[in-house]
Amino acid sequence: TSSDTHDVLDLTAFNTDGYDVTGNNVWIHDCSVWNQDDCIAVKDNSQNMLFERINASGLGLTIGSIASNVRNITFRDCYMKNTYKGIY
């Protein structure tokens, strides 16, 4: 149905990230995030992170940003129904 999708007009609530994650040795699993921004945003200076079995929508799953220092970030078995960007 139309309530299960996101489009440009629907993405008006920016800065509503589901998880803003930074650090080392992080495991996030078995959760659902439905929002209008990044579902998971891995921030600068992060390493050894595993994200698995996540249902995500909104913009999608992000790793770093411009000039970021991230290492060993894994997304596994994630379902992204109607994300606007996917993984970026």
C-alpha positions in Angstrom: 0.0 0.0 0.0 1.1 3.6 -0.3 1.6 3.9 3.5 4.5 1.3 3.1 6.6 3.6 0.9 8.8 6.7 1.1 9.3 9.3 -1.6 10.9 12.7 -1.7 7.8 14.5 -0.5 7.5 12.0 2.4 11.0 12.6 3.6 10.5 15.9 5.5 11.5 14.9 9.0 15.3 15.1 8.5 17.6 14.6 11.5 15.5 11.7 12.8 18.2 9.0 12.5 17.2 5.7 14.0 20.7 4.8 15.3 23.7 7.2 15.2 26.6 4.9 16.0 30.2 5.6 16.7 32.9 3.6 18.5 34.3 0.1 18.5 33.0 -3.4 18.7 29.3 -2.7 18.2 26.6 -5.3 17.4 23.1 -4.1 16.6 20.7 -6.9 15.6 17.1 -8.1 15.4 15.4 -4.7 15.2 13.1 -2.6 12.9 13.6 1.1 12.1 10.9 3.0 10.1 11.7 6.7 9.9 12.3 9.6 7.5 16.1 9.7 7.7 19.0 7.3 8.0 17.9 4.2 9.8 21.5 3.5 10.9 24.3 6.0 10.5 27.8 4.8 11.2 29.8 7.9 12.2 33.5 8.8 11.9 36.2 7.0 13.9 34.2 3.7 14.0 35.4 0.2 13.6 34.5 -3.5 14.1 30.7 -3.1 13.8 28.1 -5.7 12.8 24.5 -4.9 12.0 22.3 -7.9 11.2 18.7 -9.0 10.8 17.5 -5.4 10.6 14.3 -4.2 8.9 14.9 -0.7 7.6 13.1 1.9 5.7 13.5 5.7 5.3 16.7 6.8 3.6 18.6 3.6 4.3 21.8 2.5 6.0 24.9 4.8 5.9 28.6 4.3 6.5 30.6 7.4 7.3 30.5 10.7 5.5 32.9 12.9 3.6 36.5 12.3 4.9 35.4 9.6 7.4 37.7 7.1 9.0 35.7 3.8 9.3 36.9 0.2 9.3 35.3 -3.2 9.2 31.6 -2.3 9.0 29.3 -5.2 8.1 25.6 -5.2 7.3 24.3 -8.7 7.1 20.8 -10.0 6.4 19.1 -6.6 6.3 15.8 -6.1 4.7 15.3 -2.6 3.3 11.7 -2.3 2.0 11.2 0.9 0.1 14.3 2.7 1.3 15.1 5.9 -0.6 18.8 5.3 -1.1 19.6 1.8 0.3 23.2 1.5 1.6 25.3 4.6 1.0 
